[in-house]
Amino acid sequence: MTEYYFDQVVFLMGVLSIDVTVIKPTIEHASAISIICATGWKQTVQGLCSEEYQTLNVQNWYHPERVCNDILTGSYTHVALVDSVVVGTIGGGMTGSQTGEVFVLYVDEKYRYKGIGRLLLEALTQQQLNSGAIEQYVSVQEGNYLGIPFYEARGFICKGKRSKVTETGETLVSLRYWREIVSSSVKDHVNND
């Protein structure tokens, strides 16, 4: 299977340019992924759940050992690097023969709004297209002012809500977003070497 990477994409922001490389993560990236995901997730639930639940969830999902294991099993699929430093990550997989899912997507807040999230989503989407996906889902925390506009701008449509009662007795609501994906969904910066 051909691997697709987004190599050395240059963004011009005024007089400042940023070289972004999107690659498969290694366990050496686990600590940075852990920090970026824990920080990003806590920002999405700020004011929506208790500090106690936030601490429990971060310990469960974003502990460096868990992240290492998830890298090795392929749950984290790509990282974005700037000057060899991890500035964003995405993870996902196939949840059906033609269905892809975005499990996680976070970008360090210093690098948001520079196209890095888009590059990460395109890399995962291409991987899922190569695996036979024709549709893609993502769950977004209700009230997530960062994630909802991002996914809606990329053609995702809200298809419903899921409620969950946490270990601390709090109710959290996630929105289920869906989009059809075809080869034309992923077009810019694909290297077919």
ZILIN-V648704 format. One record per residue. N is the residue number from 1. PHI is phi in degrees with one decimal (none if undefined). OMEGA is omega in degrees with one decimal (* if undefined). Layout:
[[N;PHI;OMEGA] [N;PHI;OMEGA]]
This chain:
[[1;none;178.3] [2;-73.1;175.3] [3;-92.1;179.0] [4;-113.9;177.6] [5;-128.3;176.2] [6;-103.8;-172.0] [7;-96.1;170.2] [8;46.0;175.2] [9;-77.1;-177.8] [10;-106.7;175.6] [11;-106.9;175.7] [12;-100.1;178.4] [13;-117.2;-174.0] [14;66.9;178.5] [15;-95.2;-176.0] [16;-99.2;174.8] [17;-115.2;-178.8] [18;-125.4;174.2] [19;-90.7;-178.4] [20;-115.8;175.0] [21;-119.5;178.0] [22;-108.6;-177.2] [23;-136.5;171.4] [24;-70.7;-179.5] [25;-77.2;172.0] [26;-122.2;-179.1] [27;-63.5;175.9] [28;-64.3;179.4] [29;-88.8;-170.2] [30;-59.1;-177.6] [31;-62.5;179.4] [32;-65.6;177.5] [33;-60.6;179.8] [34;-57.2;-178.8] [35;-66.3;-178.7] [36;-62.2;-178.5] [37;-69.0;-179.9] [38;-61.6;179.7] [39;-64.9;-179.1] [40;-62.8;179.8] [41;-63.3;179.8] [42;-61.1;177.0] [43;-67.4;-179.0] [44;-75.1;-178.9] [45;-110.0;-179.7] [46;-55.7;-179.4] [47;82.1;-178.3] [48;-103.1;179.5] [49;-149.5;-173.9] [50;-72.1;173.6] [51;-60.6;179.7] [52;-59.6;179.5] [53;-66.3;178.8] [54;-58.3;179.5] [55;-62.9;179.1] [56;-61.0;-177.6] [57;-66.4;178.3] [58;-62.9;178.3] [59;-62.1;-179.0] [60;-74.3;-170.3] [61;-92.7;-168.9] [62;-117.9;172.7] [63;-66.9;-176.1] [64;-52.2;178.7] [65;-65.8;177.6] [66;-64.0;179.4] [67;-61.4;176.8] [68;-56.7;179.4] [69;-61.3;-179.6] [70;-67.7;173.7] [71;-65.6;-177.6] [72;-64.3;179.3] [73;-88.1;176.1] [74;89.2;179.4] [75;-68.1;170.4] [76;-89.6;-171.7] [77;-100.7;-176.0] [78;-149.7;168.8] [79;-127.2;173.0] [80;-103.2;-179.0] [81;-116.0;169.1] [82;-125.1;-176.2] [83;52.7;178.8] [84;66.1;178.6] [85;-107.1;178.6] [86;-68.7;178.4] [87;-120.4;178.0] [88;-169.0;179.4] [89;-151.8;174.4] [90;-139.7;174.8] [91;-142.7;179.3] [92;-177.8;179.7] [93;-171.6;177.6] [94;-93.9;178.3] [95;-104.9;175.6] [96;-161.1;-176.2] [97;-62.6;179.8] [98;-127.4;-175.3] [99;-123.6;174.5] [100;-102.6;179.3] [101;-135.1;169.6] [102;-91.0;180.0] [103;-87.2;-173.5] [104;-155.9;174.3] [105;-153.0;177.9] [106;-139.7;176.3] [107;-126.2;175.8] [108;-51.6;-172.7] [109;-60.2;177.4] [110;-71.7;-176.5] [111;-116.3;179.2] [112;-72.2;177.4] [113;65.8;176.8] [114;-123.3;178.2] [115;90.1;-176.5] [116;-70.0;176.7] [117;-60.1;178.1] [118;-61.9;179.1] [119;-61.8;178.9] [120;-63.7;179.0] [121;-63.6;178.0] [122;-62.8;179.5] [123;-64.0;178.1] [124;-64.8;-179.4] [125;-60.9;178.3] [126;-61.7;178.0] [127;-60.8;-179.8] [128;-70.5;173.9] [129;-59.6;178.8] [130;-62.8;178.8] [131;-93.1;175.6] [132;101.1;-179.0] [133;-69.0;172.2] [134;-122.2;177.4] [135;-144.4;-176.2] [136;-142.2;178.7] [137;-120.5;171.2] [138;-152.2;173.2] [139;-101.4;-178.2] [140;-126.5;178.5] [141;-57.8;176.0] [142;-58.0;-177.5] [143;89.9;179.5] [144;-77.5;-176.0] [145;-71.3;175.6] [146;-89.7;-173.8] [147;-77.7;-174.6] [148;-58.7;179.4] [149;-63.6;178.9] [150;-60.3;-177.2] [151;-70.5;178.5] [152;-62.0;178.4] [153;-66.9;180.0] [154;-106.4;171.9] [155;89.1;177.3] [156;-76.9;-179.5] [157;-120.4;178.5] [158;-70.4;-178.1] [159;-108.1;179.5] [160;161.2;-178.8] [161;-125.8;172.9] [162;-129.4;176.8] [163;-104.0;-179.7] [164;-141.4;173.4] [165;-95.2;-176.2] [166;-79.6;177.2] [167;-60.1;-178.7] [168;-96.2;175.8] [169;82.7;-180.0] [170;-94.6;176.8] [171;-100.0;175.3] [172;-112.8;-179.0] [173;-117.7;173.5] [174;-112.7;178.4] [175;-98.1;178.4] [176;-94.7;178.4] [177;-104.8;-177.0] [178;-138.7;167.9] [179;-151.0;171.2] [180;-80.1;175.7] [181;-123.6;175.1] [182;-138.3;-175.7] [183;-52.9;-179.5] [184;-72.3;177.5] [185;-68.3;-177.8] [186;-119.5;-172.5] [187;-129.5;-172.9] [188;-85.7;169.0] [189;66.3;179.5] [190;-89.6;179.3] [191;-101.4;-175.7] [192;-97.9;-179.3] [193;-62.3;*]]
